[in-house]
Structures are given as C-alpha cells and as structure tokens.
Amino acid sequence: MIRIKLSELLGKNKMTRKALAELVGTRANTIGDLYKENVKRVDLELLNKICNALKCDLTDLLDYHPDKT
C-alpha cells in the first residue's frame, strides 16, 4: 500500500490545502483528494510541483508499506 503523507507535510509547513493548490497551480479539490488519500492515480508533474513548493523529497510525500497477504 502506498500512503500519501500530504496532511503531515502541510501541518509541518503550517500551510492550508488551498494555499498549496494556489502555489502549484491546481484545483483545491485535487489537493483535497491527495490530502484525504482518495486517489487511484497521481500526476508526476503535480508531485514534482508539490515537492518543490514544500521543499521536500518524494519519499517525504509518499510512503510504501507492503500489502499483507
């Protein structure tokens, strides 16, 4: 399972979802879906913009946990 740690990063940076959406040039709903981990696909360009805006690495934003079978 891949987790999106956007909520943690926004809290750490004291930034709102709306402010991030404006910084990266996307809709607030798009950031909200990532924040709530309610996405099946992620645009790599958007991830790049988010990492640039939050000055973080991709590994700070995404976390991988193997599925338990």
C-alpha positions as semicolon CSV with decimal commas, in nm:
position;residue;x (nm);y (nm);z (nm)
1;M;0,000;0,000;0,000
2;I;0,125;0,349;-0,081
3;R;0,031;0,624;0,162
4;I;0,025;0,992;0,076
5;K;0,160;1,193;0,367
6;L;0,039;1,531;0,243
7;S;-0,158;1,604;0,560
8;E;0,158;1,560;0,769
9;L;0,364;1,782;0,539
10;L;0,104;2,058;0,530
11;G;0,083;2,052;0,909
12;K;0,459;2,063;0,940
13;N;0,476;2,357;0,699
14;K;0,168;2,527;0,852
15;M;0,007;2,551;0,510
16;T;-0,353;2,505;0,402
17;R;-0,469;2,288;0,115
18;K;-0,595;2,598;-0,062
19;A;-0,259;2,774;-0,029
20;L;-0,078;2,470;-0,170
21;A;-0,324;2,446;-0,459
22;E;-0,256;2,810;-0,546
23;L;0,121;2,757;-0,524
24;V;0,124;2,457;-0,755
25;G;-0,144;2,585;-0,991
26;T;-0,409;2,317;-0,944
27;R;-0,762;2,297;-0,811
28;A;-0,817;2,285;-0,436
29;N;-1,025;1,968;-0,486
30;T;-0,724;1,793;-0,641
31;I;-0,511;1,874;-0,337
32;G;-0,802;1,775;-0,112
33;D;-0,822;1,432;-0,276
34;L;-0,449;1,379;-0,224
35;Y;-0,480;1,505;0,134
36;K;-0,755;1,252;0,205
37;E;-0,568;0,979;0,014
38;N;-0,871;0,945;-0,209
39;V;-0,688;0,894;-0,541
40;K;-0,604;0,596;-0,759
41;R;-0,363;0,776;-0,993
42;V;-0,123;1,060;-0,936
43;D;0,020;1,301;-1,191
44;L;0,401;1,300;-1,169
45;E;0,419;1,667;-1,270
46;L;0,187;1,753;-0,980
47;L;0,402;1,553;-0,738
48;N;0,707;1,742;-0,864
49;K;0,533;2,078;-0,808
50;I;0,421;1,975;-0,459
51;C;0,773;1,866;-0,364
52;N;0,913;2,196;-0,495
53;A;0,652;2,402;-0,309
54;L;0,703;2,214;0,019
55;K;1,080;2,181;-0,031
56;C;1,062;1,809;0,034
57;D;1,169;1,485;-0,125
58;L;0,927;1,242;-0,286
59;T;0,996;0,998;-0,002
60;D;0,867;1,264;0,239
61;L;0,540;1,274;0,047
62;L;0,484;0,906;-0,032
63;D;0,530;0,605;0,193
64;Y;0,526;0,241;0,082
65;H;0,402;-0,043;0,303
66;P;0,389;-0,395;0,155
67;D;0,041;-0,546;0,137
68;K;-0,027;-0,821;0,385
69;T;-0,140;-1,132;0,201
